[in-house]
Amino acid sequence: MALLSGTKPQAARPSVVSVPSTLVRGGTSKCWIFRAQDLPADVDATERLLIRTFGSPDLRQIDGVGGASSTTSKAIVVDGVDGDGTVRYRFAQVAIDKPAVEWASNCGNCATALGLYALHSGLVAPAAEVTRVTILNVLTGLRLVCEIPTPGAHVPVYGGRRLDGQHYPGVPVDVIFQKDTWSSYGPQYPTGSPIDEIELDGHRYQATLIDAGAPAALFHAPDLGLSGREEAAELDGLVRLAPALRAAAAQKMNLPAGLSSVPKVGVVGAPPEGSSGISARMISMSALHPAIGLTSAVAVAAAFGTPGTVVQRQAVAAADNNAGLLIHLLKNKTIVGLDAPEPSEASFQRSARVISEGTVLVPRD
């Protein structure tokens, strides 16, 4: 067909990279899962690809697959499977407001997603009734076990477990953290103390600085004029102060400078009247977390078992010693299963669902 008068030929289509990927909801997060062999061998090139894939830096991430929140701007890169069936991976937190990727943390919700993905993708063969999928973050050393029902060695597609913070059900996945690998940078208490003081602009704040699940700085809510039971609109001041609190805590914990993902920052206070457990409000990547990351919940649970921490001082024990720890959150609550008052194992009931399988089209540099 001849071109109409005054029109111009269309420019050649920009060159793109087609990257195989799978999107999985794990717990209260969404995680894009990639295979290492489908990504550049060079780490810098991989980071550039992930930044462009997610559409950062843009607070809406409208030109990428990111969901404009810390819980939906996450990726996992699967490196392979060891001879014993352990799935090796790296977790990437893709920044939203800047072109950056951080590999220094863990994510329990994305670990939940990876457990189901390992079965769906054939990385791990299903067992007769329940399949235990062991996964290892090769950068932080965190080793987790995901237990997934596979009756008759059948890999489930959908499931009926729906937890607080989830509108739709998914495949049940139980996630188990163990103390021998849940500290990423050294001892569980980097300063050697269950409580420290953070001084900032002439104010002193008591905090428990802990490396369990992921490094976390858990602040005594009353020191910040809070109860730990506030609604989102009442926490703007905490969100603004969080980057400075994180930087000061990171220095005391001897963590690498310049990270936005760790230490996780949160405040803890007494539970609601008549309830047991602890109240917590968490900040994730400079924004208020709608619930709590599993790694942060591990930090709270580990601190709960240590006398003198800000968690232990404010928590109310349950009448049933086997009830685990109930954490009251901005939206709903979560229960951490504990094997002992001073836990060596923390477990969570989660759910996951594979949302899509296909390719992402990423413009070349």
Secondary structure as GFF3:
##gff-version 3
##sequence-region A 1 365
A	DSSP	beta_strand	16	26	.	.	.	ID=ss1
A	DSSP	beta_strand	29	35	.	.	.	ID=ss2
A	DSSP	three_ten_helix	36	38	.	.	.	ID=ss3
A	DSSP	alpha_helix	43	54	.	.	.	ID=ss4
A	DSSP	three_ten_helix	70	72	.	.	.	ID=ss5
A	DSSP	beta_strand	74	81	.	.	.	ID=ss6
A	DSSP	beta_strand	87	94	.	.	.	ID=ss7
A	DSSP	beta_strand	101	102	.	.	.	ID=ss8
A	DSSP	alpha_helix	108	120	.	.	.	ID=ss9
A	DSSP	beta_strand	130	137	.	.	.	ID=ss10
A	DSSP	beta_strand	143	149	.	.	.	ID=ss11
A	DSSP	three_ten_helix	151	153	.	.	.	ID=ss12
A	DSSP	beta_strand	171	178	.	.	.	ID=ss13
A	DSSP	beta_strand	196	200	.	.	.	ID=ss14
A	DSSP	beta_strand	203	211	.	.	.	ID=ss15
A	DSSP	beta_strand	215	220	.	.	.	ID=ss16
A	DSSP	three_ten_helix	221	224	.	.	.	ID=ss17
A	DSSP	three_ten_helix	232	234	.	.	.	ID=ss18
A	DSSP	alpha_helix	236	252	.	.	.	ID=ss19
A	DSSP	beta_strand	264	269	.	.	.	ID=ss20
A	DSSP	beta_strand	278	284	.	.	.	ID=ss21
A	DSSP	beta_strand	287	288	.	.	.	ID=ss22
A	DSSP	alpha_helix	294	304	.	.	.	ID=ss23
A	DSSP	alpha_helix	310	314	.	.	.	ID=ss24
A	DSSP	beta_strand	325	328	.	.	.	ID=ss25
A	DSSP	beta_strand	333	338	.	.	.	ID=ss26
A	DSSP	beta_strand	345	363	.	.	.	ID=ss27
###
